[in-house]
Amino acid sequence: MITFLTGLVILLVGGAIYGAFCEKIINPTGAKPPAVRLRDDVDFVPISKWKAALIELLNIAGTGPVLGPIQGILFGPIAFLTIPIGCVLGGAVHDYMCGMISVRNNGEQMPFLIKRFLGNKTYLFYNIFVCLLLFLLGTVFIYTPGDLFVSQILQVDVSSLNSTLMVVYGVIFAYYLLATLLPIDKIIGKVYPIFGAILLLSAVGIFFGIFLHDYPLTEIWETSLFKSHPFGENFIPIFFVTITCGIASGFHATQATIISRTVAEENHGRTIFYNSMIAEGFIAMVWAAGTMGVLNLGIASAEDIQKAAVLIVGVVAKDLLGSVGGIIAVVSVIILGITSGDTALRSLRLIIAENLNINQRQKKNILILALIIFSVVAGILFFAKTDAQGFAILWRYFAWANETTVAFAFAMISVYMIKNKMPYWMALIPGTFYMYITSSYILHARIGINLPWIVAYFIAAIFCVAYVYFVRRIK
């Protein structure tokens, strides 16, 4: 329990101190933000600080910060320290800087920020890459909340595509279509604060349940620091790819730039962007601790987590909160997935429309583009559900792509900070780290190049040198 509590102190106290430092560097001004100057009552709509913060939290906190830590805790209590340190120094900085740089550049979406600061060639590559990520992410956030609802609430088997699943998937698709068609303040702005309250209450409930049920949590000195994974996975890079959204996520940049178009005042940025990531870190810590507890009590096994991490959500929730409280907690996780999926597809629509110069003030254009996007997502979903290894392949590519876009975003932030005479090392260091993580992973992985670890590590180090050189040269 000491390691877990130490991690929470790092997360909350460290987040408060480093968040203030980031805000001081950005130095918010009284200038009118894009939400006010470019208001169109569709995407550019000023909303209150706390409502925007709750929307941002629900946008970024998909099933990743739940399912990722559930699997990541197999690496042992080291997760209780790496998650908060990563959130404070990496993920929260990433989200805050992307959001504020967008605010200061007319609410531009990530591809255009990449183009502005990293050049046309990088922009073209990133643009294709981020669209692929959002397609995969939109699929994941239909698959996982749909399966959670059917298996945990309806108590129906989800091992194959059946009529119940198809109906639930259809309802989620219908909601996504409605959410992407209507102005951001009509559905998202009105119901997300309610969802946000449910989410936070459920996380707090599980947090206190860990203490009330006296869950046995392993201390960091009781295990082999980086070699405790039951299936022998390497901590570097597998842990950081597994945790994905729980520490840093390229997807978050696409959401921060959407919310940048609703920021009413620049000094709201720290609460909306930085602190939302700290809240997500708390959610990740809570689910990691709950999973370690059920593992140590023998309620679930490492094999259970490896085969069906989605089902562990119900195991942890119901054991800590009882039947009714458990269902509420499961519903909150379902909400996490759905409220990230709809904004992911909204981001995808905006990125494609802006690149193809499609007027998004016309409902007809929005509808046609949305239907095309949803058709592609439906195809990926069908593959993931009908192929024996479909979801495993989907999740691995999603997780790797998610972390790779983090390296792109940190490069953009680094160049922005260099140009504005800011301490760019605070972006370049985590960016270089994630370049190492993602390149070494794909170089070794079976879904990648399948090289031996020693070769993958060596080549990844070369990529990191090239990454630093690229950022320094671009400036």
C-alpha positions, 0 to 999 in steps of 0.5 A: 500500500505504501508504493501505491500511496507514494504514487498518488502523492507524486501524481497529485502534488507533482501535478500541482507543482509541474502544472503551475510551472507549465502554466508559467511558461505558457503565460496565459494572456487576456487575448480573445481565444478562437472560441470567441473570435471565430465563433460559429456555434458548431465547433467554435463555441465558448463554454465554461472552464469546468464543463470544458474540463469534464468534456476533455476528461471524458474525451481522453479517458476511453477504455485505454486508462482502464484496460491498459493498467489492468494489463500493465499491473502484471509488471508489478508495483513499478506501475504505481510509480511509472504511471504518475511520473509519466502523467506529470512529466509526459502525458499532462505536458503533452495535452496542455501544450497541444491544447494551448498551442492550438488556442494560439493558432486559431484552434488548428487541429494537430495535422496543421500544427504539425505542418506549421512547426515541422514542415510539409513532409512531416505533415503529409506522413503524420496526416495519414498516420493520425487518420489511421489511428483515429479509425482504429481508435473509433473501432476500439471504442465501439468494440470494448464498450459494446462488449462490456455492456453485453457481457456485464449488464446483459450477461450475454456471451460476447465470444462471437458476433451475435444479434445482441452485439449487433444491436448494441453496436448499432445503437453506439453507431447511431449515437456517434452519428448524432454526436458528430452531426450536431454542434459540440454544445448540443449533446457533448456539452449538455450530457458530458458533465453528468457522465463526468460526475458518474465517472469520477464518483465510480473511480473514487468509490473503487479507491475507497473500496481498496482500503475498506476491503483491505486489498493486499497490494504488493510493495516495490521492494517485494518484487524484482524491479523490471522482471516480474511479468508472469509471461516474461515480457520486457518492461521496456518497451512493452509496459508503456505500449500496454498502458498506452492512454494511461500515461501519454497518448497521441489521441489526446492531442486530437482531443485537446485541439478540438476542445481548444475551440471551446476555451473561453479564456487562456487561463482556463487551459491548465484546468482543462488540459493539464489537470484532466490528464492528472485525473486520468492518471488517478483513474489508471492508478485506481484500476491498476490497484484494484486489479493487483488486489484481485490477483493477490486474493486469487479472485482472478489470475494473470491468464484471465487478464491476458485472455480477457482484460475486459471481463476483469473490469466487472470482477474488480468493480463488483468485488469492491462495490457490490452488485449495484455499485459494481454495475455503476462502475462498469457503466462508467467504464462503458461511458469512458469508451463511448465518450472517447469514441464519438469525439475521436470520430468527430476529430477524424471528420474535422481533419479529413474535411479541413485537408480536403477543403470540405465545407463543414457548415453544410449539414449535407457535407457533414452527413456524407463524410460521417457515413463514409467514415462509419462505413470504414469503421464498421468494416474494421469492427467486423474483422476484429469480431469475426477473426480469431486474432482480430481484436488482438491485432487491432489493439496492438496496432492501435496502442503502437500508433497511439504512442508513436503519435506522441513522439510527433506531438512532442517534436512539434511542441519542442519546435514551438518552445524553441521558437518562443525561447521556452525550455524545450527540453521538457518536451524533447526528453519525453519525445525522445523517450517515446521514440525509443519505446515505439521504435524498439517495440515495432522493430521487435514485435511480430506485427512489425519487423520481428528483430531480436531485442538486442538489435531492436534496442540498438536501432531504436537508439539510432532513431532517437539520435535522428529524432533529436537531430531532426527537432534541432534542425527544424528549429 
